[in-house]
Amino acid sequence: MKQTKIVATIGPASEAKDTLRKMIEAGMNVVRLNFSHGEHAWHKSVINRVRELSEELHTPIGILADLQGPRIRTEVEETIEVKKGTRIRVSDISHRSDLLLPASPTPHSRRLESSPQARFAGALARRAGEQGGDDETILLDMAGIIENVKEGHAVLIEDGLVELTVAEVGENFVVAVAKNEGAIKNRKGVILPDSHLTLDILSEKDKKDLRFIVDEGVDFIGVSFVGSAEDIATVREAMKAMLPAGVAMPKIVSKIERKVAIKNLVAIVKASDAVMVARGDLGIEMPESEVAVLQKHIIAESLRSAKPVIVATQMLRSMTENPRPTRAEVSDVSNAVIDHADAVMLSEESAMGKYPVETVAMMAEIIEKTEESPFDDLYQSLDLNFRSDYAVMIRSVYELAQSFHTKAILLLSMSGFTARLLAHFRPESKIFVATNSRQTWNDLSLVWGIDPYLFEGDTKLDTLGKRLMDEAKKDGKLAVGDQVVVFHGRTPDQETLKLVGIREVR
């Protein structure tokens, strides 16, 4: 049984119920829905299928809804081909009316006036001509953003395929010079890694998506372009306002993909329920040569806070088209496992690729082989960056299992906190968790090494412990004579705390 979990993005290649079933059977633990694409009706249909399969297979499958976030995009009338040294004027929509100039109605100008952004681009072109220049012009679709762009700042377009550097700052625009050949297309993403941006963490689209996501009761919310702990608080308050009092909200997964997020990493991890190493945009905002080191840094900080951490982006990308991964991709997955990430993620490989089931199976095989090796072993327990009596108690459970080489640790965990805390220590023993909460059952699908069992309506600790042992034995995961450590976590009254000790399976 693999300990590291697999998150797989669902798309046209994997939306069918039969394909989803095969992906679960191959090792998928959490499905990711990318809200940058797809209508709510489509997302709802996938959510329903996943919930049905979870019931049919008696397996917890978490659902991660990934918000698009405040993404900046280009607006151009037609594709602009650039070469190294090409000068590009860049402005934003807040200056559209300032820059619109009267012009003689020529066929060319009438064509430019077919849309607001086209009229704006045409006006800028006319102004450039009046000023003796012939620079091409692009518009950014976020009002006021250009005020934060200064000389020397980078403007990265379409995942950095086109890189511009600002050479001049004008009135309501900047002039940037291309550092490479490429094409600037309409509605492509723009990153301004050097500019101090104060973006609302939830765009208008995100707010509509968040309402839908909360109403659907998904397990995790992926928050894009997090820059501070305050961003997490904003999303949490927005969800709180959408839910009746006392109703649990989805867990927040903070995506670490901005330069400022690295600066504020400790506070962000502390404020989040889980963390994602979003290497796509992170590798654009930061030097690509630093991404592997930053990945280790983010994982280590998440482990110290006992927060689940996902490694994402291009892990098996070649399997989008090919039935086998490259050797470098295999090494990439293995290294994430060796770093003790809770989960590894598939994006376009499972959403649009030719081999979604085979890709999940390959990832599971790589995980299993790596976990069987000595390179995944811990020779000293991982550190926590907080201290409490309860953390000391959980560590003693871990040390007891390590000392006696027990087959498993049996936990009773209603909220999931005890299970997450024990998983932090990455024990060699299997971890079986009994819970009476369906939400906790799904939440634990993302946590390293946890094999959760759901016993809805059962609140008796002794009954739950016996039922857990019997179910694990029935599933063939425990056998008569196996030694296990049994621990009862805190109950809702926060008073019951019981280390039952080592027991033999009968």
Secondary structure as UniProt FT lines:
FT   STRAND          5..9
FT   TURN            12..14
FT   HELIX           17..26
FT   STRAND          30..34
FT   TURN            35..36
FT   HELIX           40..57
FT   STRAND          62..66
FT   STRAND          72..75
FT   STRAND          80..82
FT   TURN            84..85
FT   STRAND          87..92
FT   HELIX           93..95
FT   HELIX           96..99
FT   HELIX           107..112
FT   TURN            113..114
FT   HELIX           116..130
FT   TURN            131..132
FT   STRAND          136..140
FT   TURN            143..144
FT   HELIX           145..148
FT   TURN            151..152
FT   STRAND          154..157
FT   TURN            158..161
FT   STRAND          162..169
FT   STRAND          174..178
FT   STRAND          182..184
FT   TURN            186..187
FT   STRAND          189..191
FT   TURN            193..194
FT   HELIX           204..216
FT   STRAND          220..223
FT   TURN            224..225
FT   HELIX           229..242
FT   TURN            245..246
FT   STRAND          251..256
FT   HELIX           259..263
FT   HELIX           265..271
FT   STRAND          274..278
FT   HELIX           279..285
FT   HELIX           288..290
FT   HELIX           291..304
FT   TURN            305..306
FT   STRAND          309..312
FT   HELIX           317..320
FT   HELIX           327..338
FT   TURN            339..340
FT   STRAND          343..346
FT   HELIX           348..351
FT   HELIX           356..372
FT   HELIX           374..376
FT   HELIX           389..404
FT   STRAND          408..412
FT   HELIX           417..424
FT   STRAND          430..435
FT   HELIX           438..443
FT   HELIX           444..446
FT   TURN            448..449
FT   STRAND          450..454
FT   TURN            456..457
FT   HELIX           461..474
FT   TURN            475..476
FT   TURN            480..481
FT   STRAND          483..488
FT   TURN            492..493
FT   STRAND          498..504
//
